[in-house]
Amino acid sequence: MIQFQQIIYFLKIAELRSINKAAAKLYVSQPSLSQSIKNLEDELNIRLFRRSNKGVVLTEDGKRRSEEHTSEL
């Protein structure tokens, strides 16, 4: 079941394009945040981000989800 907190985490990472920066802003550990996003991706059966050493970028599925959730809030 998707939790509201996962959506908040997802949107903050998308905004900052960095899991580390999002973790700091959200006052959670980076491993915990990464695990939450992995769980969300597994539950949705899609990949939300492309990860690299320079940060993260939304995939096409991630962009659609970001737009959906932003308009819902």
Short mmCIF file of the C-alpha atoms (twelve columns), coordinates in Angstrom:
data_MODEL
# 
_entry.id   MODEL 
# 
loop_
_atom_site.group_PDB 
_atom_site.id 
_atom_site.type_symbol 
_atom_site.label_atom_id 
_atom_site.label_alt_id 
_atom_site.label_comp_id 
_atom_site.label_asym_id 
_atom_site.label_seq_id 
_atom_site.Cartn_x 
_atom_site.Cartn_y 
_atom_site.Cartn_z 
_atom_site.pdbx_PDB_model_num 
ATOM 1  C CA . MET A 1  0.000  0.000  0.000   1 
ATOM 2  C CA . ILE A 2  1.381  3.375  -0.986  1 
ATOM 3  C CA . GLN A 3  1.869  5.724  1.922   1 
ATOM 4  C CA . PHE A 4  1.446  9.483  1.769   1 
ATOM 5  C CA . GLN A 5  4.951  9.841  3.219   1 
ATOM 6  C CA . GLN A 6  6.395  7.991  0.213   1 
ATOM 7  C CA . ILE A 7  4.738  10.493 -2.116  1 
ATOM 8  C CA . ILE A 8  6.198  13.410 -0.139  1 
ATOM 9  C CA . TYR A 9  9.633  11.767 -0.300  1 
ATOM 10 C CA . PHE A 10 9.284  11.154 -4.029  1 
ATOM 11 C CA . LEU A 11 8.285  14.745 -4.760  1 
ATOM 12 C CA . LYS A 12 11.122 16.189 -2.643  1 
ATOM 13 C CA . ILE A 13 13.714 14.024 -4.420  1 
ATOM 14 C CA . ALA A 14 12.259 15.055 -7.785  1 
ATOM 15 C CA . GLU A 15 12.431 18.718 -6.770  1 
ATOM 16 C CA . LEU A 16 16.017 18.601 -5.499  1 
ATOM 17 C CA . ARG A 17 17.293 15.961 -7.950  1 
ATOM 18 C CA . SER A 18 19.303 14.442 -5.137  1 
ATOM 19 C CA . ILE A 19 18.506 11.749 -2.603  1 
ATOM 20 C CA . ASN A 20 21.143 13.100 -0.209  1 
ATOM 21 C CA . LYS A 21 19.797 16.659 -0.333  1 
ATOM 22 C CA . ALA A 22 16.216 15.435 0.007   1 
ATOM 23 C CA . ALA A 23 17.158 13.304 3.010   1 
ATOM 24 C CA . ALA A 24 18.693 16.336 4.712   1 
ATOM 25 C CA . LYS A 25 15.618 18.505 4.002   1 
ATOM 26 C CA . LEU A 26 13.254 15.780 5.186   1 
ATOM 27 C CA . TYR A 27 15.303 14.962 8.296   1 
ATOM 28 C CA . VAL A 28 15.608 11.275 7.415   1 
ATOM 29 C CA . SER A 29 18.630 9.120  6.738   1 
ATOM 30 C CA . GLN A 30 19.690 8.620  3.145   1 
ATOM 31 C CA . PRO A 31 19.456 4.798  3.363   1 
ATOM 32 C CA . SER A 32 15.941 5.028  4.791   1 
ATOM 33 C CA . LEU A 33 14.855 7.413  2.042   1 
ATOM 34 C CA . SER A 34 16.402 5.239  -0.672  1 
ATOM 35 C CA . GLN A 35 14.635 2.168  0.711   1 
ATOM 36 C CA . SER A 36 11.315 3.995  0.820   1 
ATOM 37 C CA . ILE A 37 11.656 4.984  -2.842  1 
ATOM 38 C CA . LYS A 38 12.719 1.467  -3.817  1 
ATOM 39 C CA . ASN A 39 9.618  0.115  -2.051  1 
ATOM 40 C CA . LEU A 40 7.452  2.656  -3.882  1 
ATOM 41 C CA . GLU A 41 8.983  1.697  -7.234  1 
ATOM 42 C CA . ASP A 42 8.448  -1.993 -6.475  1 
ATOM 43 C CA . GLU A 43 4.852  -1.412 -5.484  1 
ATOM 44 C CA . LEU A 44 4.115  0.658  -8.597  1 
ATOM 45 C CA . ASN A 45 6.172  -1.722 -10.733 1 
ATOM 46 C CA . ILE A 46 7.886  1.229  -12.422 1 
ATOM 47 C CA . ARG A 47 11.206 3.003  -12.144 1 
ATOM 48 C CA . LEU A 48 10.763 6.602  -10.993 1 
ATOM 49 C CA . PHE A 49 14.381 7.790  -11.199 1 
ATOM 50 C CA . ARG A 50 17.550 7.189  -13.143 1 
ATOM 51 C CA . ARG A 51 20.345 7.295  -10.620 1 
ATOM 52 C CA . SER A 52 23.914 8.425  -11.246 1 
ATOM 53 C CA . ASN A 53 26.823 9.826  -9.289  1 
ATOM 54 C CA . LYS A 54 25.551 13.298 -10.255 1 
ATOM 55 C CA . GLY A 55 22.125 12.808 -8.696  1 
ATOM 56 C CA . VAL A 56 18.803 11.523 -9.954  1 
ATOM 57 C CA . VAL A 57 16.647 12.327 -12.966 1 
ATOM 58 C CA . LEU A 58 12.999 11.468 -13.356 1 
ATOM 59 C CA . THR A 59 12.152 8.753  -15.864 1 
ATOM 60 C CA . GLU A 60 9.152  9.281  -18.147 1 
ATOM 61 C CA . ASP A 61 7.042  7.288  -15.668 1 
ATOM 62 C CA . GLY A 62 8.475  9.392  -12.859 1 
ATOM 63 C CA . LYS A 63 7.559  12.611 -14.662 1 
ATOM 64 C CA . ARG A 64 3.971  11.429 -15.122 1 
ATOM 65 C CA . ARG A 65 3.680  10.430 -11.464 1 
ATOM 66 C CA . SER A 66 5.222  13.704 -10.340 1 
ATOM 67 C CA . GLU A 67 2.695  15.705 -12.364 1 
ATOM 68 C CA . GLU A 68 -0.197 13.583 -11.054 1 
ATOM 69 C CA . HIS A 69 0.816  13.881 -7.418  1 
ATOM 70 C CA . THR A 70 1.690  17.568 -7.634  1 
ATOM 71 C CA . SER A 71 -1.764 18.359 -9.002  1 
ATOM 72 C CA . GLU A 72 -3.376 16.240 -6.259  1 
ATOM 73 C CA . LEU A 73 -1.670 18.208 -3.512  1 
# 
